[in-house]
Amino acid sequence: MVVDSPALEGFAELAPPLQALVAGVGTLALTAAGAALVTIGRLGRGALFDAMLGFASGVMVAAAYWSLLEPAISLSAAQGQLSWGPPTVGLLGGAAFLAIADRVLPHLHPSLARAAAEGPPTQWSTTTLLILAITLHNIPEGLAIGVAFGAAASTAAEAGASSFGAAVALAIGIALQNVPEGAAVALPLRAAGASRWRGFLAGTASAAVEPLAAVAGAFAVGQVLALLPYALAFAAGAMIYVVFEELIPSAHQSGRSDLVTVAAIGGFTLMMVLDVALGG
């Protein structure tokens, strides 16, 4: 089991908010790595980028089930509730939260023209709108990490090596899929004429909220144990919304559907293996 690894023993002994902070900083670092792709020659929107988006989609869908929804279902049953009740409420709540945020906060999805910005009309710069779009995605990802570590430490969550391993697997999966998210901000800005440094900073800044959201998620579920199944499913619903509303449509814009599909299956498989191997 994952806590038998000497490298993770010290990490496992930290308080859940600190675990979430460390994991959140790790996901921020991988976002920066993705944004750093802007420094590589003329790298732009191409097959590699589409494959990265497909991979991220597969990772997020698998993480939503194995690391969030499945534990939420088990927790609901253990708490004497309908096994599908709290997960259903949480899932729909998470998707609704992102849907509402999409409509009330101005933002611009990567690879779209400035005129395609969503939300209320605004004179904000393209850079700001791109950062806000990815920030919207990173809030539920950060919450998911925090909630997972909070659940692992909870006596109501059948805590132990298995749940801690699932939280670690989730953090790793989200960190990996943050690479294309960082690139998704940096590369369009570079293509529009921004400097490489500005593109890198903008891509990295889009994930600045993730460590904060992770700490908030871990702290919140640690205070109210009954919220755990709702919180886990809420994070899953928000992540699934991002996949279907943004990642998959964006990945298919260039017409490389077969490549995107293969990459998505690869991401899904990798996340499944991580979760079962580390959480089992």
C-alpha positions, -999 to 999 in steps of 0.1 A, spaced: 0 0 0 11 35 -7 18 45 29 43 16 31 66 37 8 93 54 28 91 84 5 55 90 15 55 82 52 63 117 62 37 131 38 10 107 52 16 121 87 9 157 78 -25 172 86 -49 170 56 -48 208 49 -10 206 46 -12 175 25 -36 193 2 -13 224 1 17 203 -9 -4 185 -36 -18 218 -48 16 233 -52 26 202 -71 -2 207 -96 7 244 -99 43 233 -108 30 210 -135 9 238 -149 40 259 -150 57 231 -169 30 232 -195 32 269 -198 69 266 -203 62 249 -236 58 284 -250 96 288 -249 101 259 -275 105 275 -309 73 278 -329 54 252 -309 17 260 -312 -17 243 -318 -10 210 -334 -14 172 -330 6 172 -298 -16 198 -282 -48 180 -293 -35 148 -279 -27 165 -246 -62 178 -243 -76 143 -251 -53 128 -225 -64 154 -199 -101 145 -206 -95 108 -200 -76 115 -168 -104 137 -154 -132 113 -162 -114 84 -146 -105 105 -116 -140 117 -112 -152 81 -108 -125 62 -90 -112 89 -67 -144 108 -61 -178 92 -70 -170 56 -60 -158 68 -25 -189 90 -23 -212 61 -30 -194 39 -4 -195 67 22 -232 73 17 -240 36 23 -217 36 54 -235 66 68 -269 48 65 -281 70 36 -292 60 1 -260 50 -16 -269 70 -47 -286 99 -29 -258 123 -18 -236 114 -48 -265 124 -71 -271 157 -53 -234 165 -52 -227 156 -88 -256 178 -101 -246 206 -77 -210 206 -90 -221 207 -126 -246 235 -118 -219 255 -100 -196 255 -131 -226 262 -155 -236 292 -135 -200 304 -131 -196 301 -169 -225 325 -174 -217 352 -147 -179 354 -151 -164 368 -183 -139 343 -198 -124 331 -230 -118 295 -238 -84 288 -253 -81 286 -292 -111 309 -296 -112 344 -310 -116 373 -286 -151 378 -299 -161 344 -287 -157 354 -250 -184 340 -228 -202 356 -199 -212 393 -195 -197 417 -220 -164 432 -208 -134 452 -220 -110 430 -201 -79 419 -220 -76 386 -238 -49 375 -213 -72 381 -184 -101 363 -200 -79 332 -208 -66 331 -173 -101 333 -159 -113 304 -181 -86 280 -169 -90 293 -133 -126 283 -134 -114 248 -143 -88 247 -116 -111 256 -87 -130 222 -88 -97 204 -93 -82 220 -62 -113 213 -42 -112 177 -54 -76 173 -41 -85 188 -8 -117 169 -3 -99 136 -11 -72 142 15 -98 153 40 -118 122 34 -87 100 38 -81 114 73 -117 112 84 -128 84 107 -161 84 89 -143 77 56 -129 43 65 -96 60 65 -63 42 60 -37 34 33 -64 28 7 -81 62 9 -48 80 13 -35 62 -18 -66 72 -37 -60 109 -27 -24 106 -39 -34 91 -72 -60 119 -77 -33 145 -71 -9 129 -95 -36 126 -122 -47 162 -118 -11 173 -119 -5 155 -152 -36 169 -169 -26 204 -157 3 204 -183 -20 209 -212 -40 235 -192 -9 256 -187 0 253 -224 -37 261 -234 -32 296 -220 4 303 -229 4 291 -265 -26 311 -278 -11 343 -262 22 336 -279 5 331 -312 -13 364 -307 20 382 -304 27 382 -266 62 375 -254 72 340 -243 77 353 -207 42 368 -206 27 336 -220 45 316 -194 34 338 -165 -2 339 -177 -3 301 -180 12 296 -146 -11 322 -130 -42 303 -142 -34 276 -116 -26 299 -87 -60 293 -72 -55 255 -71 -35 252 -39 -59 276 -21 -89 256 -32 -72 224 -21 -66 237 14 -102 251 16 -116 217 5 -96 197 31 -104 221 59 -142 222 51 -147 184 50 -126 180 81 -151 202 100 -184 186 88 -180 148 82 -216 144 70 -207 166 40 -180 142 27 -201 122 1 -217 155 -11 -183 172 -14 -166 143 -32 -195 141 -57 -196 179 -61 -159 180 -71 -166 151 -95 -196 169 -111 -176 201 -117 -147 181 -132 -170 162 -156 -186 194 -166 -152 209 -176 -145 178 -197 -177 178 -216 -181 216 -219 -146 226 -227 -118 200 -230 -134 175 -255 -149 202 -278 -116 221 -278 -96 189 -286 -118 182 -316 -115 216 -332 -87 206 -355 -104 175 -367 -80 150 -352 -108 129 -337 -90 95 -338 -59 109 -321 -79 127 -294 -99 95 -287 -68 73 -284 -52 99 -261 -83 101 -240 -84 64 -236 -47 64 -226 -54 91 -200 -84 72 -186 -64 40 -184 -34 56 -167 -56 72 -141 -75 39 -135 -42 21 -130 -29 48 -106 -60 48 -85 -63 10 -82 -25 5 -77 -21 33 -51 -55 30 -35 -58 -7 -33 
